[in-house]
Amino acid sequence: MIYLDNGATSFPKPLGMIAAMERCMANYCGNPGRSGHDMSMRTGEEVYKTRWALAALFNIKEPERIIFTSNTTEALNIGIKGVLKQGDHVITTAMEHNSVLRPLKTLESKGITHSIVKCRRDGLVSVDGIREAIQANTRMIVCTHASNVVGTIMPIAEIGKIAREKNIIFMVDGAQSAGSIPINVDKMSIDMLAVPGHKGLLGPLGTGALFVREGLKPIPLKEGGTGTESKNRRQPYDFPEGYEAGTINAPGVIGLGASIKYIQRIGVENIRVYEEGLLSSIQEALLNMSRVTLYGPLDVTKKTSILTFNIKDKGCEEVAQELNDKYGIAVRAGFHCAGLAHMTIGTWETGAVRLSVGPFNTSKEIKMATDAIYRVSL
């Protein structure tokens, strides 16, 4: 199988990540923060090492402000639902994932309104469009760092500057950027950052994180055991324990820590350059195929490692199935949990095929995939 669905989850995973999870489960996997014995303490220490690793990767000065979640969706829900209140207004974009758009739609019933800023055909949002959408009661701007549909990289630093000037909370969805595009929460003025562990960070499924800057205290999404204040029936708002109710996925979090160390050894910038090279190669070939239509930016430096396309007179699901069945190539077809993004790029009726490369793909695989797409297009 040639795996080109890294936008959904990365594959394969670093061997060191798998080994770290196996060591945990085989040798010391106690429940962190729940007991004082050696196994529990060792697990807690290893989990905290991952917090420190994430903090270093994103230039976060307080590791305790990082909350572990099961995925980016949970992180976004904590940030959006935990901070906003009746009468607030939110600004977002037409390129957002449903993990942003659906919580905002639900909050309408609680008197929380939102504006969706339209984007260009290539998926880019206008900074001026964000600025013009600001109202007197705007409490939050929430924006994807990079589109999961066409990979378009948003002007996060510029949007963050506007938010900081206007004293508006700025939340970033890093689902398609964390691990493959440098993120600095200070330089980008990010107040809350939601990331997955299992995509660009190369960690296991079922892991994610939310950074919340000092001064913000969301209402926890879950109530329950935290290992602290057990006599108090009210959920504590302490970081990070108050937001990690129940037993966390310790082996997964520890595996994520190993993956982050792997990324740090290689360097996010080096991963970025390598993936750009792969993407450039396949994009150049597809541009020369008369029956193939590409979507999103054609400049690979302006998007993540995503290439979205359709083949004339063939449904996107049919193309993806043929690539899988005949050539052993994994891609994703459909609407990618982002309907408004497809409306923006002009594929509302058809959906599209999304191909997404990762750091473990090779030039040989890209050549084989290019040849296969050409044969499917005939």
N, C-alpha and C positions, 0 to 999 in steps of 0.2 A: 504493500500500500504506500502510495506517495501522499503524504498527509499535508494538505494545503487548506486546513480549516483552523488555523491558529487563532483567528479572531473569536472563535467559540471557546476553545481551550487549547493550550499549547501541548504539543506532543512531538517527540518523546520528552520525558522528564530527565533532568540530570541524575545520574546514578548516585551521586552523593545525597540527593534528596531522599531517594528510596532507601538508601542505607541508614540515614538518620531516623527515618520513621520506623524502620525495622529494629534498630537499636533501642529506641524508646519502648516500643511494644514488647520487645523480648526481655528487656533488662530492668526497666525502672518505671513503667507507666502508671504512676499513682495519680490521684486527683489533685491538681494544683490548687493551693489556697484553701484546701479543706481539712488538711491534717498536718501534724508536725513531724511525721516520721520521714525517714531518709528518702523513700521513693517519691512521696508527695513533694518534698522540698526540691529534689533534683528535677522533677518535671517542671515545677514552677520556675526554677532558675533557667532552664532551657527555653521555656516559653518567653521569659523576659528578654533573653538574648535576641529573639526574633523581633521584639519591640524595638530594641536598640538598633538592630540592623535596618529596619524600616525607617527609623528616625534618621539614621545616617544617610540613607538613600535619598530621602526627600528633604533634607536639611530641616528636620523638626527638632527643636531644642529640648522639648519635654516628652520623652518616650511614653510617659504615663498617660499622655493625652491621645494615645493611639488605642482604639478599641478593636478587638478582634471580632469579626463577624463571619457568617457562613458564606457570604458572597458580596458583590457590589450592591446588589439589589437591597439586601438588608441594611447595608451601610447608608445608602441613599434614603431609605425609609426612615431610619433613625434621625438623620439630619433634617429631612424635610418635615416630617410629622412631629418631631421632638422640639422644634424651635418655633414654628409658625403658630400664630394664634388668630382668633377672629379679628377681622379688620385689616389683616396684613395683605400685602400685594407682592407677587413674585414675578420675576422676569425670567423667561427661558427661551429656547430657540426651537426652530422647526426641525432640527436635526437630532433631537434627543431620543434616547431609548425610552421604551415604555416604563422602565424603572424610575424615570423622572415624571413622564407625562401622566401615568396612571395615578400615582399618589397625589399629584396636583389636582387632577380631576376629582378624586375622592374628597379632597379638602374643600371643594366648592360648597359642599353641603354644610360646612362649618363656618361659612362666611369668609373664606380665604380665596382671593381672586388671583388670577395670573394672566400675563400677556405673553404670547408666543411670537417672537421676532422672526420674520421671514428671512430666509437665507438665499444666496445666489444659487443658480442651477448646479454649480459645482460643490455646493454644500457649505460655503463659507458665510459666516455671519458678519454683518457690518457692526463695527464698534459704535458708529454713530447711531445705528438702529437700536442698540442696547441703551445708549444714553437717552435717546428720544423717548424710550418706553418708560423711563423712570417717573414715578408718581410720588406724591407727598407721603403716601403710606407704603412705599416699596421697602420691604424688609429684607428680601433676599434676591440674589441673582444666582441661578443654577445653570451650569453650562457643561456640556461634554468637552473634554480636552481634544478628542479626536473622534470623528464619526465612526460608528460601528458599521455603517452601510458603505461609505465610499472612502473612509480614512481621512477626510479633510481635517487638518489641524487648525483649531480655532485660536484666535489671538488672545490667549488666556491672560498674559501679562497686562495687556492694554485694558481688558475688561476688569481685571483685578484692581488696576489703578483707579478706574472710575468708581468702582465699588468702595474702595478705601476712602476716596475723596468725599463720597456722599454718605459715608458711615452705613453702608449696606453690606449685609453678610454675603460673602462670595463662596459658593460651594461648587466644587469641580468634580465631575465624573471622570475618573481616570481609568475606566475599564479597558480602553484600547491604547493607552499611552504608558501606563506604569511599567517600567522595565525596558521599554524600547525608545522612549523619548525622555530626556532629562526633565525632572520636576523639582522645583525649589519653591517651597511654600512661602518663604519670605519674599523672594524676588518677584513672585507672581501674585503676591497679596492674597493668598488662598486662606480662607478661614476654616473651611471644611473640605477634606479630600477623601473621596471614596474610591477604593481600589480593590480589584480581585487578586487573590493569591495565585490563581490557576492559569492566568493568561500570560502576559509578558513577564511576570515575575517567576514563571516556570514552576510554581508550586502545585500542590495537589488540589483536586476539586474539593469544594466545601470549605474553602478558606477565603477570607477577605479582611478588609480593615477600614476603619474610619478615623481620620485625624480630626480633632476638634480643638481649635485654638483656645488659649486661656481667655476666660471671660464669658465664654458660651457654655451653657449647661442645658443640653436638650433633655426633654422628658424621656426616660428610658422606654424603649419599645416593648420590653419584656420585664416582668417582675418575678422575683423568685430568690433562690439561694445565691448568695454572693460570697459566702465565707466570712462576711463582716456584719456587724450589728444584728446578729441573729435574733435578739430579743425584740427588735423593732419591726412592727408589721408594715411600716412604710418602706418603700424601696429607697435605698440610699442613692444619692447622686454623685458618689465618689468616683473618680477616675483611677483606673479603668474598671474596677470591680463592679460598680453599680450598673454598668452597661453590658456586662457579660454574665447575666444571670444564668444559672444552670452550669452544667459541666461543659467546658469548651472542648473543641477538637484538638487536644494537645498534640497527638502525633502529627496531625496535619499542620499545625502551626509550627512545630519544630522542623518538619520537613520544609516548610516555606522558608524558614530561617537559613537552612542549608542552600536552598535555591538562590536566595538573595546574595549569599556569600559567593556563589558561583558567578552571578551577574556582576558583582563588584570586582571580581578578579578579571573578568573580560572587559568590563567597562560599558556602560549604557551607550555611550557615543559610538563605540566600536560595533556594538550590536546594530545600532541605527544605520551606520554606513554599510554594513554587510547586507542587511535586509533591503536597503535602498538599491544595492547592486542587483540583487535577485529580482526585485520588482521591476527595475528598469529593463532588465533583459526580457522578461515575459511581456511586459507592456509594449515594448518596441515591436515584438513579433505580432502581437494581437492587433496593433494599429495598422498593420499591413494586410490584415484579413478582411476582405470586402464585406463579408456577412456578419462581422462582429462589431457591436457597438459598445464603446467604453463609457463609463460614467465617472464623475468626480474629477478632481484635478489631474492633469496629465503630467505635471511637474512632480516627480516622486519626492522631492524635498519638502513639498507642501502637504504631504499626507503620510499616514502610517503605512504599514506593509499590507495594504488591502487593495485589491483590484476587482472592480465590479463590472460585469458585462452581460450582454445578451447576444444570442445568435438569431439572426433573422429567420422568421417562420418556425422557430422552435421554442417551446415553453421552457422557462428556466429550470423547472423540476425535471423535465425530460433531459435537458443537457446534463444536469448534475447526476442523474441516474445512469446515463450512458457513460459518463466519465468514470463512475464508480464500477459499473458492471463490466464494461469492456476493457478499461485501462487501469483499474485499481487506483483511481485518483479521488481523494476525498475533498470535496468543496461543499459550500452551503448555498441552497437556493431558497427563494421566497421573499419575505418581507422583513426578516431579521429583527422582529420585535420593535420596528420603528416605522410605522405607517406614514407619518408626516414627512419623514426623510425621503421616502419613496415618492411621495407627492411632489416634493421639492425637486428631485432629480428627474422626474418625468416617467417613473415606472410604477405609478399607483395601480394601474390595471394589470401589469404583467409581473411585477416583482423582478428579481435579477439574480444572477449567479455571483456569489462572492468567493473570491480566491484570496487566501491570506497566508503569507509566508512567515516563517519563524527562523530562529537562529540555527536550527538543526537541519534545515533544508539545504540542498546542494545544487550547484549549477547543473549537474547531470539531471537531477529531478526536474528542474525548471525546463530544461530542453525537452524532456519526455512529456511534460505536461503541455508545453507549447505545441508539440507535434500532435498530441491527442486532441486538443481543442480544435486544431486545424482540420483534423479528420472528421470530428463531430460536426464542424461547420459546413462541410461539403454537401 
